[in-house]
Amino acid sequence: MTTFLPFTVFFVLIGSFASSATFSQAGSVIRTRREAVCGDEEYLINNICCLNCPAGTHVKSHCTTAHGKGQCEQCDHTTFTEHASNFEKCIPCAQCRSDQEIVRPCSPTQNTECRCKEGRFCAPEEACEVCKKCSRCEEDDKVVRNCTATSNTECKKTPPQSDPPSKHVLYVSLVIFFIGSAVVIGGVCMYLYKKSPRSADTQENLEKDQPTSSHPTQSVRCPSLHFFQSAAEEPFPKVTPVNGVQSLRKCFPYFEDVDCDYHNKFFRQLCMDDNVIKSTINRTYDDRIHDLLNIWLEREGKEACLNELLSALLECGQKQTAEMIKKKALEEGHYILENK
């Protein structure tokens, strides 16, 4: 037993030394982890705190000493970083769409700023997938606020005014009054004349004086009264193309003024399938109009006509837009009024 005692003491001393070294190493790791607490302008990489690269640059290589700064490189003209960061690559600049214009070009520290072109808008609270066309107030409405890049036109209904009737209304009323009076007075006079004792003799003398080959008396017509009755009931005028399908294609740009809120309803009136309408949703509004009109034209072939498109607008309650398109088609010489 005395022989093994030195060996026992030796192993106890070695164990104590190993335990002490282990605890010492663990404490060193804990201290290292506690020291790797980075500040607001730093980032942790490989257990070392490095300073962020400034705005307009990106990290090309990280630092090798704690709280040091790595190598930063400037962003090129198509990329940017708006704030100090540890990005290893700059962010690509945004590209404005065809229905937008550039307000502020991209720089190393700022992204591209875009807005809708004049005559179009996109509400900030909505996802701006396409700039909508600004609405137009009706003729009797008042413009409260003009359309901007971020808000649509605001209209206000104006109360009816007790204005005196226009000259045209007075003229029509007077003509109708005089025509009606003339018809009534003529009828009364004719009735009294036939009832008078001399009417028979006068008629008999007239028959003797007239030659036997005279034509029979024709009935009296009232063209003015007939005109005003027809004008009141006249349907929407129809038009005839000057150059066939080419005239119709040249009128497609006029349909860009169709209110975007009635876009789907208009093409449904033309019996367009919803899937076909949705297939153009990623295009700009003007391109969608042209694409769908061309699809409709190919489907209809020789039967396609401007009158059908105008009729679809009337069914949507867009009479003002239909009249505007018809007016442009006539003024540009693509169409003429259809002979009745």
JODAQUI-V504947 format. One record per backbone hydrogen bond with DSSP energy under -1.0 kcal/mol. NH is the residue of the N-H (numbers start at 1). CO is the residue of the C=O. Records with the same first field share a line. If there is no record, write none. Layout:
NH: CO / CO
This chain:
8: 4
9: 5
10: 6
11: 7
12: 8
13: 9
14: 10
15: 11
16: 12
17: 13
18: 14
19: 15
20: 16
21: 17
22: 18
23: 19
24: 20
25: 21
26: 22
27: 23
28: 24
29: 25
30: 26
31: 27
32: 28
33: 29
34: 30
35: 31
36: 32
37: 35
42: 39
43: 50
45: 48
48: 45
50: 43
51: 68
52: 41
53: 85
56: 81
57: 54
58: 73
59: 87
60: 71
61: 71
67: 49
68: 65
71: 61
73: 58
75: 56
79: 76
80: 91
81: 108
85: 53
91: 80
93: 78
100: 97
101: 115
103: 113
104: 113
107: 110
113: 104
115: 101
117: 99
120: 117
121: 132
122: 149
126: 123
129: 127
132: 121
134: 119
141: 138
142: 156
144: 154
145: 154
148: 151
154: 145
156: 142
163: 161
170: 166
171: 167
172: 168
173: 169
174: 170
175: 171
176: 172
177: 173
178: 174
179: 175
180: 176
181: 177
182: 178
183: 179
184: 180
185: 181
186: 182
187: 183
188: 184
189: 185
190: 186
191: 187
192: 188
193: 189
194: 190
195: 191
196: 192
199: 196
202: 198
203: 199
204: 200
205: 201
206: 202
207: 203
208: 204
209: 205
210: 206
214: 211
226: 222
227: 223
228: 224
229: 225
230: 226
231: 227
232: 228
233: 229
240: 336
242: 334
246: 243
248: 244
249: 245
250: 246
251: 248
252: 249
254: 251
255: 252
256: 253
257: 254
258: 255
262: 259
263: 260
266: 262
267: 263
268: 264
269: 265
271: 268
272: 267
277: 273
278: 274
279: 275
280: 277
281: 278
283: 280
288: 284
289: 285
290: 286
291: 287
292: 288
293: 289
294: 290
295: 291
296: 292
297: 293
298: 294
299: 295
300: 296
301: 297
303: 300
304: 301
309: 305
310: 306
311: 307
312: 308
313: 309
314: 310
315: 311
316: 312
317: 314
318: 313
322: 318
323: 319
324: 320
325: 321
326: 322
327: 323
328: 324
329: 325
330: 326
331: 327
332: 328
334: 329
335: 329
336: 240
338: 238
